[in-house]
Amino acid sequence: MGDQKERAKGRGIVTGFRRALRLAACLFLVASLGALPVRAADRQYDPLRISPSVSAVWFQLDGANAFNGGKQPWLLGPSVRAVGKEPYREAPGGARTVYYFDKGRLDLNGDNSPAQLASLVRDLLSGQIQVGDQLYVTAQPASVPVAGDVSANPRAPTYAVLGRLASVGNDLAGRRQPNRIGQAVTTLLDADGTVHTDAVPDHGVTVGWYEPTLGHNVADVFWQWMQAQPLPWVTLTGLPLTDPYWVETNINGQPTTVLIQAFERRVLAYNPASSQGWQVTSENVGIHYRIWRQEQTPDDPTLAALARNVPAGEVLVTQALANGLDPYRFVALAELASHFDPLAQTGNGIGLLGLPRDVAASLGNAAQDPTANAQLAAKTVASLRGNGDDDAAWGAYLQRAGIAVSLDTLRQTANAYRTRFAHPSEPPSATTYRLIGQGQAAFYSPNYTRQWWDSTLQSYASWGGATPGAQPDPNGYYCVHPDFRPGQRLLLIANGRALWCTIGDTVSPGDVPAWRSKWVIELAWDTFQALGLNNANWVAVYQPS
C-alpha cells in the first residue's frame, strides 16, 4: 500500500532545545539526594505508557532528565508509584483516577481530560481532603516529617506542626506575613513548632519575592528555581502556604539543617551543603501522602487490580486484609452503603462504609474521612464475628448501619468483583527505550482520515501482514517506519510532548532509500498536529525494549 498515495512532506526548523534532546536509551533510575525509601508494596509503572495525559505532563517535567540518566533533581519522579481512584463528586462516575509519583500526584477527572497536579501539601497541612470542586472531608493533619527521612526522624517538624503556621483553614488573615523582600532568611522552626528568629547563621539566602494573595515571603533560592522550571511556577508549585524556615532533620540518618518552604503542590528544600544543581530539591510529598492516607498496593495481582479500579480501593483492601475480612465483600459493602461517596448519609450510617452513627461518634469530625471510616468499619465487622460466623457478622453490620440490602445482595456484589478481577492486567512496568532516530517527520495528507488508517491496518491484519493481535490505535495516532510492521507501537517525543503511535502502513521497497535520507518517521496528520510538529519539525523516535 505504500505506493498508492501522495504524501505531503512536513519540514520545520530545529530549535536549540530540540537539539539538546539527543537522548540515549533510557532505564528509569531513582537518583535523588536524601530520597525516601520506596514502600515495598508500591510499583514502578512506566509514565510514558500509562496514560497519554499523564505522559504529556511527566515528559514535560522529567522526560529529559530520565533520558539523561537522572542527572538533576526530579520534579515528579522516574516512575509512577501507584495508580488508583479517589472519590470526586464532579468526575465521571463520581471518581477520578490518580497517579502517584515520589514528589506529587497527577489527577484525571476523565479519560480524555488533561492531567492536573494535585494540591497534596495543602491537604497534608490542613487535614482537609478534597472530594469535589467545593467539597472536603476532615481528617487529622499528617504526622509525617515534612523533610528528610520519614522514620526515626524526631528532629524534623511534621506537616501537622507546620500547618499551624500555614495559610490553610479558616484563619487565612492571621497567617499572613509582612513583606520582607531583601531581608536575610535566618528563622528556625523546631520540631515542636517553636519559631526562633535570627537563630541560623546567614547562608546568603534572602527573601526574593513576596506573594500578595496569601501574604508569604519566598526565599530567593526558591524563587530563582521556580522561574527556571518548564511550567509556570503557579502551575508547578501552587501558591506559597508558608514563609521559608530552616529546620533540623535527618537525611539518610545524618543530622542536617535545610531550608524548607511549603507550597500548595510541593515542598521545596534548600541544602547549602549539596553540590551545585542539587541544592534545591522537591520533597517526596507523593510518598508522604500515601503514608498519611495508609494507601498501599497489595502484592496479590487480583487484589491489586481491585484496589486500583474502585474509589478508595487501596484503603478498602488494606483495611479488610488488616482485619481478616474478605476484601471483595468489604468493597461491595462500600458500593452498597454509599456508592463510594464519603459524604453519604443513609439509614443509620455515615460515610464510605455506612459506619453506624454510634460507632462513628468516636471519630468526631473525621467520621467521613475515607481512611478512618474504613478502618473503624473493618474493625466493627471483625468484632461482630463472635463465634467466627462471617455471614452473621456482615448481616449484623448491615442491620446496625441501616443499610437496606440483603446479605445475598452483598455476596453477589462481592462475587461480581471477584469475577471482574479474576484475570487482572497490570499497567506497563518501567521500561528501557531504544532510540530509533531523531530528525524531521513526514506527514500524510489530512485526506487520509482516521477511518482510512483503521481500515488499512485491518487489511494488513486480514492477510497476515500485521503483528499478531494488531488493534486500531485508541487515539488515531498512526505512523509509518520501514523497519516496523503494522500494529507495532513506537514512542514519539517532540516539543515537550510524548505520545504513542501505531504503525498503520508500510513504505514500498523502492522508496526506502529516499525515505531514509529525509525522514525518521512518517505520521498521520492527526499525529503530526498532536506533537506540534507544524511549528518545530523535530521528533525523537523510540522503541520499548
GUZAGU-410804 format. One line per 4 residues: number of its first residue (from 1); their letters; for each residue x, y, z of C-alpha. Coordinates in nm, 2 decimals. Layout:
N
NUM> a> X:Y:Z | ... $
***
This chain:
545
1> mgdq> 0.00:0.00:0.00 | 0.30:0.23:0.04 | 0.30:0.33:-0.33 | -0.07:0.41:-0.37 $
5> kera> -0.10:0.76:-0.23 | 0.05:1.10:-0.24 | 0.21:1.24:0.08 | 0.26:1.59:0.18 $
9> kgrg> 0.61:1.63:0.34 | 0.64:1.85:0.65 | 0.95:2.05:0.72 | 1.04:2.27:1.02 $
13> ivtg> 1.32:2.45:1.20 | 1.51:2.25:1.46 | 1.52:2.46:1.77 | 1.81:2.46:2.01 $
17> frra> 1.61:2.29:2.28 | 1.51:2.00:2.05 | 1.87:1.95:1.96 | 1.95:1.92:2.33 $
21> lrla> 1.72:1.62:2.35 | 1.96:1.39:2.17 | 1.85:1.12:2.40 | 2.01:0.78:2.47 $
25> aclf> 1.80:0.47:2.55 | 1.65:0.51:2.90 | 1.63:0.29:3.20 | 1.44:0.48:3.47 $
29> lvas> 1.66:0.53:3.77 | 1.60:0.67:4.12 | 1.86:0.93:4.18 | 1.76:1.19:4.44 $
33> lgal> 1.95:1.33:4.73 | 1.80:1.22:5.05 | 1.54:1.01:4.87 | 1.29:0.83:5.08 $
37> pvra> 1.28:0.46:5.07 | 1.02:0.32:4.82 | 0.75:0.13:5.00 | 0.77:-0.23:4.92 $
41> adrq> 0.41:-0.27:4.81 | 0.44:0.01:4.55 | 0.52:-0.05:4.19 | 0.73:0.12:3.92 $
45> ydpl> 0.49:0.19:3.63 | 0.61:0.35:3.30 | 0.48:0.71:3.29 | 0.52:0.71:2.91 $
49> risp> 0.29:0.42:2.86 | 0.03:0.46:3.13 | -0.19:0.74:3.00 | -0.15:1.00:2.72 $
53> svsa> -0.24:1.29:2.96 | 0.00:1.17:3.23 | 0.27:1.11:2.97 | 0.24:1.46:2.84 $
57> vwfq> 0.29:1.63:3.18 | 0.55:1.38:3.30 | 0.76:1.42:2.99 | 0.75:1.80:3.01 $
61> ldga> 0.87:1.79:3.37 | 1.10:1.49:3.39 | 1.14:1.34:3.04 | 1.48:1.49:2.96 $
65> nafn> 1.62:1.41:3.30 | 1.50:1.05:3.27 | 1.65:1.00:2.93 | 1.98:1.15:3.05 $
69> ggkq> 2.01:0.92:3.35 | 1.87:1.13:3.63 | 2.14:1.39:3.64 | 1.93:1.65:3.81 $
73> pwll> 1.66:1.65:4.08 | 1.33:1.51:3.98 | 1.01:1.72:3.96 | 0.77:1.42:3.98 $
77> gpsv> 0.99:1.12:3.98 | 1.13:0.85:3.75 | 0.82:0.63:3.75 | 0.45:0.61:3.86 $
81> ravg> 0.45:0.45:4.20 | 0.08:0.37:4.22 | -0.25:0.41:4.03 | -0.59:0.44:4.20 $
85> kepy> -0.93:0.60:4.21 | -1.04:0.86:4.46 | -1.39:0.98:4.52 | -1.46:1.32:4.35 $
89> reap> -1.81:1.44:4.31 | -1.78:1.61:3.97 | -1.57:1.34:3.79 | -1.74:1.09:3.57 $
93> ggar> -1.89:0.81:3.79 | -1.80:1.01:4.10 | -1.43:0.92:4.10 | -1.11:1.05:3.94 $
97> tvyy> -0.81:0.84:3.85 | -0.49:0.94:4.04 | -0.13:0.86:3.95 | 0.12:0.88:4.24 $
101> fdkg> 0.49:0.98:4.19 | 0.75:1.02:4.45 | 0.71:1.40:4.45 | 0.35:1.45:4.37 $
105> rldl> 0.03:1.32:4.21 | -0.14:1.37:3.87 | -0.52:1.36:3.87 | -0.75:1.28:3.58 $
109> ngdn> -1.12:1.37:3.61 | -1.20:1.17:3.29 | -1.01:0.96:3.04 | -0.97:1.25:2.79 $
113> spaq> -0.92:1.53:3.04 | -0.58:1.69:3.10 | -0.38:1.57:3.39 | -0.37:1.81:3.68 $
117> lasl> -0.10:1.84:3.95 | -0.28:1.78:4.29 | -0.25:2.01:4.58 | -0.13:1.74:4.82 $
121> vrdl> 0.06:1.97:5.05 | -0.25:2.17:5.13 | -0.43:1.85:5.23 | -0.13:1.73:5.44 $
125> lsgq> -0.11:2.05:5.63 | -0.48:2.11:5.69 | -0.63:1.76:5.71 | -0.89:1.87:5.46 $
129> iqvg> -0.93:1.62:5.17 | -1.09:1.75:4.86 | -1.37:1.52:4.73 | -1.53:1.77:4.49 $
133> dqly> -1.48:2.11:4.34 | -1.61:2.27:4.66 | -1.64:1.96:4.88 | -1.40:1.85:5.15 $
137> vtaq> -1.39:1.59:5.43 | -1.20:1.64:5.75 | -0.90:1.42:5.86 | -0.62:1.46:6.11 $
141> pasv> -0.33:1.66:5.96 | -0.03:1.44:5.87 | 0.21:1.34:6.14 | 0.48:1.28:5.88 $
145> pvag> 0.81:1.47:5.87 | 0.79:1.75:5.62 | 1.16:1.70:5.51 | 1.41:1.42:5.52 $
149> dvsa> 1.36:1.06:5.65 | 1.01:0.95:5.71 | 1.10:0.72:6.01 | 1.33:0.76:6.31 $
153> npra> 1.33:1.14:6.25 | 1.22:1.32:6.57 | 1.42:1.63:6.47 | 1.20:1.74:6.19 $
157> ptya> 0.86:1.92:6.22 | 0.57:1.73:6.07 | 0.31:1.86:5.84 | 0.07:1.89:6.13 $
161> vlgr> 0.32:2.12:6.31 | 0.39:2.33:6.00 | 0.02:2.36:5.94 | -0.01:2.58:6.25 $
165> lasv> 0.19:2.85:6.05 | 0.04:2.78:5.71 | -0.24:2.95:5.52 | -0.49:2.67:5.55 $
169> gndl> -0.81:2.65:5.73 | -1.03:2.95:5.83 | -0.78:3.20:5.97 | -0.60:3.30:5.65 $
173> agrr> -0.58:3.66:5.75 | -0.40:3.56:6.07 | -0.13:3.36:5.88 | -0.03:3.65:5.65 $
177> qpnr> 0.33:3.77:5.70 | 0.47:4.12:5.63 | 0.67:4.18:5.32 | 1.04:4.11:5.39 $
181> igqa> 1.19:4.13:5.04 | 1.57:4.17:5.07 | 1.59:4.05:5.43 | 1.81:3.75:5.53 $
185> vttl> 1.63:3.42:5.59 | 1.76:3.30:5.93 | 1.44:3.18:6.11 | 1.45:2.83:6.26 $
189> ldad> 1.14:2.61:6.31 | 1.17:2.34:6.58 | 1.01:2.00:6.57 | 0.75:2.12:6.83 $
193> gtvh> 0.65:2.42:6.62 | 0.86:2.68:6.81 | 0.98:2.96:6.59 | 1.32:3.12:6.66 $
197> tdav> 1.41:3.43:6.48 | 1.77:3.50:6.38 | 1.87:3.15:6.50 | 2.06:3.03:6.20 $
201> pdhg> 2.38:3.16:6.06 | 2.34:3.38:5.75 | 2.38:3.15:5.45 | 2.34:3.43:5.20 $
205> vtvg> 1.97:3.34:5.15 | 1.73:3.64:5.13 | 1.37:3.69:5.06 | 1.35:3.73:4.68 $
209> wyep> 0.97:3.78:4.63 | 0.65:3.85:4.82 | 0.33:3.67:4.71 | 0.04:3.90:4.79 $
213> tlgh> -0.26:3.66:4.76 | -0.19:3.47:5.08 | 0.08:3.70:5.21 | 0.40:3.50:5.22 $
217> nvad> 0.77:3.57:5.15 | 0.96:3.34:4.91 | 1.33:3.27:4.96 | 1.54:3.39:4.67 $
221> vfwq> 1.69:3.04:4.61 | 1.33:2.90:4.57 | 1.21:3.20:4.36 | 1.51:3.16:4.12 $
225> wmqa> 1.44:2.79:4.09 | 1.07:2.84:4.03 | 1.15:3.08:3.74 | 1.37:2.82:3.57 $
229> qplp> 1.12:2.54:3.55 | 0.94:2.41:3.24 | 0.59:2.51:3.37 | 0.47:2.84:3.51 $
233> wvtl> 0.56:2.85:3.88 | 0.20:2.87:4.00 | 0.11:2.56:3.80 | 0.41:2.36:3.93 $
237> tglp> 0.41:2.47:4.29 | 0.08:2.65:4.36 | 0.08:2.94:4.59 | 0.32:2.95:4.89 $
241> ltdp> 0.14:2.84:5.21 | 0.42:2.93:5.45 | 0.72:3.15:5.48 | 1.06:2.98:5.44 $
245> ywve> 1.20:2.82:5.76 | 1.53:2.64:5.84 | 1.46:2.31:6.00 | 1.67:2.04:6.16 $
249> tnin> 1.61:1.69:6.01 | 1.78:1.36:5.93 | 1.87:1.27:5.57 | 1.97:0.91:5.53 $
253> gqpt> 2.02:0.91:5.91 | 2.25:1.20:5.91 | 2.16:1.52:6.10 | 2.12:1.81:5.85 $
257> tvli> 1.99:2.16:5.86 | 1.79:2.26:5.55 | 1.57:2.55:5.44 | 1.21:2.44:5.36 $
261> qafe> 0.90:2.62:5.22 | 0.55:2.47:5.17 | 0.35:2.55:4.86 | 0.01:2.40:4.76 $
265> rrvl> 0.16:2.13:4.54 | 0.51:2.07:4.67 | 0.76:2.14:4.95 | 1.09:2.28:4.83 $
269> aynp> 1.41:2.22:5.03 | 1.75:2.40:5.00 | 2.06:2.24:5.13 | 2.36:2.47:5.10 $
273> assq> 2.60:2.17:5.16 | 2.48:1.99:4.85 | 2.66:2.01:4.51 | 2.57:2.27:4.25 $
277> gwqv> 2.24:2.18:4.08 | 2.12:1.97:4.37 | 2.09:2.24:4.64 | 1.71:2.29:4.57 $
281> tsen> 1.50:1.98:4.56 | 1.14:1.88:4.59 | 1.04:1.67:4.89 | 0.87:1.34:4.83 $
285> vgih> 0.51:1.46:4.91 | 0.36:1.18:4.69 | 0.51:0.92:4.93 | 0.42:1.13:5.23 $
289> yriw> 0.06:1.15:5.12 | 0.03:0.77:5.08 | 0.18:0.71:5.42 | -0.06:0.96:5.57 $
293> rqeq> -0.37:0.80:5.40 | -0.24:0.45:5.47 | -0.25:0.37:5.10 | -0.05:0.07:4.96 $
297> tpdd> -0.08:-0.16:4.67 | -0.15:-0.53:4.76 | 0.10:-0.79:4.65 | -0.17:-1.02:4.51 $
301> ptla> -0.23:-0.91:4.15 | -0.61:-0.97:4.17 | -0.64:-0.76:4.48 | -0.41:-0.50:4.33 $
305> alar> -0.64:-0.47:4.04 | -0.94:-0.44:4.27 | -0.76:-0.17:4.48 | -0.66:0.02:4.16 $
309> nvpa> -1.00:0.02:4.00 | -1.26:0.12:4.27 | -1.28:0.45:4.45 | -1.06:0.45:4.77 $
313> gevl> -0.97:0.09:4.67 | -0.63:0.08:4.83 | -0.77:0.19:5.16 | -1.06:-0.06:5.15 $
317> vtqa> -0.84:-0.36:5.06 | -0.57:-0.27:5.31 | -0.82:-0.23:5.60 | -1.00:-0.55:5.50 $
321> lang> -0.68:-0.75:5.50 | -0.56:-0.60:5.82 | -0.88:-0.72:6.00 | -0.91:-1.06:5.84 $
325> ldpy> -1.20:-0.97:5.62 | -1.28:-1.06:5.26 | -1.16:-0.76:5.06 | -1.42:-0.82:4.78 $
329> rfva> -1.70:-0.82:5.03 | -1.57:-0.51:5.20 | -1.55:-0.32:4.86 | -1.91:-0.45:4.79 $
333> lael> -2.02:-0.30:5.13 | -1.88:0.04:5.02 | -2.07:0.02:4.70 | -2.40:-0.07:4.86 $
337> ashf> -2.36:0.16:5.16 | -2.26:0.48:4.98 | -2.18:0.42:4.61 | -1.82:0.51:4.73 $
341> dpla> -1.93:0.85:4.84 | -1.75:0.96:5.16 | -2.02:1.22:5.22 | -2.31:0.98:5.21 $
345> qtgn> -2.55:0.96:5.50 | -2.81:0.68:5.47 | -3.02:0.49:5.72 | -2.82:0.48:6.04 $
349> gigl> -2.49:0.50:5.87 | -2.24:0.77:5.77 | -1.96:0.79:5.52 | -1.79:0.54:5.28 $
353> lglp> -1.89:0.22:5.46 | -2.21:0.35:5.62 | -2.04:0.34:5.96 | -2.31:0.31:6.23 $
357> rdva> -2.36:0.65:6.39 | -2.30:0.54:6.74 | -1.96:0.39:6.63 | -1.88:0.69:6.41 $
361> aslg> -1.92:0.93:6.71 | -1.58:0.82:6.83 | -1.42:0.98:6.52 | -1.58:1.32:6.57 $
365> naaq> -1.53:1.54:6.26 | -1.32:1.28:6.10 | -1.61:1.03:6.06 | -1.63:1.10:5.68 $
369> dpta> -1.25:1.06:5.63 | -1.24:0.75:5.40 | -0.94:0.60:5.57 | -1.07:0.65:5.93 $
373> naql> -1.42:0.54:5.82 | -1.29:0.22:5.65 | -1.05:0.14:5.94 | -1.33:0.16:6.20 $
377> aakt> -1.58:-0.02:5.98 | -1.35:-0.31:5.93 | -1.28:-0.34:6.30 | -1.65:-0.33:6.37 $
381> vasl> -1.73:-0.61:6.12 | -1.45:-0.81:6.27 | -1.57:-0.76:6.62 | -1.92:-0.89:6.53 $
385> rgng> -1.79:-1.23:6.42 | -1.83:-1.36:6.78 | -1.81:-1.74:6.72 | -1.63:-1.69:6.38 $
389> ddda> -1.95:-1.68:6.17 | -1.86:-1.43:5.89 | -2.21:-1.42:5.74 | -2.36:-1.34:6.08 $
393> awga> -2.11:-1.05:6.13 | -2.18:-0.90:5.79 | -2.55:-0.93:5.84 | -2.53:-0.77:6.18 $
397> ylqr> -2.33:-0.48:6.04 | -2.59:-0.42:5.76 | -2.87:-0.42:6.02 | -2.68:-0.20:6.27 $
401> agia> -2.59:0.06:6.00 | -2.94:0.06:5.85 | -2.82:-0.05:5.50 | -3.13:-0.17:5.33 $
405> vsld> -2.97:-0.46:5.13 | -2.98:-0.83:5.20 | -2.68:-1.05:5.28 | -2.73:-1.23:4.95 $
409> tlrq> -2.70:-0.90:4.76 | -2.37:-0.83:4.94 | -2.24:-1.18:4.85 | -2.35:-1.13:4.48 $
413> tana> -2.19:-0.79:4.45 | -1.87:-0.93:4.61 | -1.86:-1.22:4.37 | -1.91:-0.98:4.07 $
417> yrtr> -1.60:-0.80:4.18 | -1.42:-1.13:4.22 | -1.51:-1.24:3.87 | -1.43:-0.90:3.72 $
421> fahp> -1.07:-0.91:3.85 | -1.00:-1.28:3.82 | -0.76:-1.21:3.53 | -0.61:-0.88:3.61 $
425> sepp> -0.38:-0.68:3.38 | -0.11:-0.46:3.53 | -0.01:-0.12:3.39 | 0.32:-0.13:3.19 $
429> satt> 0.62:-0.15:3.42 | 0.92:0.08:3.39 | 1.08:0.02:3.05 | 1.41:0.06:2.88 $
433> yrli> 1.38:0.25:2.55 | 1.60:0.22:2.24 | 1.65:0.53:2.02 | 1.54:0.46:1.67 $
437> gqgq> 1.62:0.80:1.53 | 1.56:1.17:1.55 | 1.51:1.44:1.29 | 1.23:1.56:1.06 $
441> aafy> 0.90:1.38:1.01 | 0.69:1.34:0.70 | 0.31:1.36:0.72 | 0.03:1.21:0.53 $
445> spny> -0.22:1.44:0.38 | -0.52:1.52:0.61 | -0.73:1.34:0.34 | -0.61:1.02:0.49 $
449> trqw> -0.86:1.01:0.78 | -0.86:0.80:1.09 | -1.11:0.57:0.93 | -0.87:0.52:0.64 $
453> wdst> -0.59:0.43:0.88 | -0.81:0.19:1.08 | -0.92:0.02:0.77 | -0.57:-0.01:0.63 $
457> lqsy> -0.44:-0.17:0.95 | -0.73:-0.41:0.94 | -0.64:-0.50:0.58 | -0.28:-0.58:0.67 $
461> aswg> -0.41:-0.79:0.96 | -0.65:-0.99:0.74 | -0.37:-1.13:0.53 | -0.11:-1.17:0.80 $
465> gatp> 0.09:-0.85:0.72 | 0.05:-0.71:1.07 | 0.17:-0.81:1.41 | -0.04:-1.08:1.58 $
469> gaqp> -0.34:-0.92:1.76 | -0.29:-0.58:1.60 | -0.55:-0.33:1.71 | -0.66:0.01:1.58 $
473> dpng> -0.48:0.29:1.76 | -0.71:0.41:2.05 | -0.63:0.78:1.98 | -0.60:0.76:1.60 $
477> yycv> -0.22:0.83:1.63 | -0.07:0.64:1.33 | 0.28:0.63:1.19 | 0.50:0.46:0.93 $
481> hpdf> 0.86:0.33:0.95 | 1.02:0.08:0.71 | 1.17:-0.12:0.99 | 0.84:-0.20:1.17 $
485> rpgq> 0.53:-0.39:1.08 | 0.17:-0.26:1.10 | 0.04:-0.30:1.45 | 0.37:-0.23:1.63 $
489> rlll> 0.39:0.08:1.85 | 0.66:0.35:1.88 | 0.71:0.63:2.13 | 0.74:0.98:1.98 $
493> iang> 0.88:1.28:2.17 | 0.87:1.64:2.03 | 0.81:1.99:2.15 | 0.78:1.88:2.52 $
497> ralw> 0.51:1.62:2.43 | 0.52:1.24:2.43 | 0.27:1.00:2.26 | 0.25:0.65:2.13 $
501> ctig> 0.18:0.58:1.76 | 0.07:0.26:1.59 | 0.24:0.16:1.27 | -0.05:0.17:1.02 $
505> dtvs> 0.11:0.13:0.68 | 0.43:0.04:0.50 | 0.69:0.20:0.28 | 0.73:0.05:-0.07 $
509> pgdv> 1.08:-0.12:-0.10 | 1.17:0.11:-0.39 | 1.10:0.42:-0.18 | 1.30:0.31:0.13 $
513> pawr> 1.65:0.46:0.03 | 1.49:0.80:-0.04 | 1.28:0.78:0.27 | 1.57:0.71:0.49 $
517> skwv> 1.76:1.01:0.35 | 1.49:1.25:0.46 | 1.28:1.12:0.74 | 1.29:0.95:1.08 $
521> iela> 0.92:0.88:1.08 | 0.61:0.93:0.87 | 0.29:1.04:1.05 | -0.08:1.06:1.01 $
525> wdtf> -0.19:1.42:1.01 | -0.35:1.39:1.35 | -0.03:1.26:1.50 | 0.18:1.53:1.33 $
529> qalg> -0.05:1.80:1.48 | -0.07:1.64:1.82 | 0.31:1.67:1.85 | 0.31:2.03:1.74 $
533> lnna> 0.54:1.95:1.45 | 0.39:2.21:1.22 | 0.57:2.46:1.44 | 0.90:2.29:1.51 $
537> nwva> 0.95:1.97:1.30 | 1.20:1.77:1.50 | 1.10:1.44:1.66 | 1.27:1.16:1.85 $
541> vyqp> 1.15:0.81:1.79 | 1.19:0.53:2.05 | 1.11:0.16:2.07 | 1.04:0.00:2.41 $
545> s> 1.28:-0.29:2.46 $
***
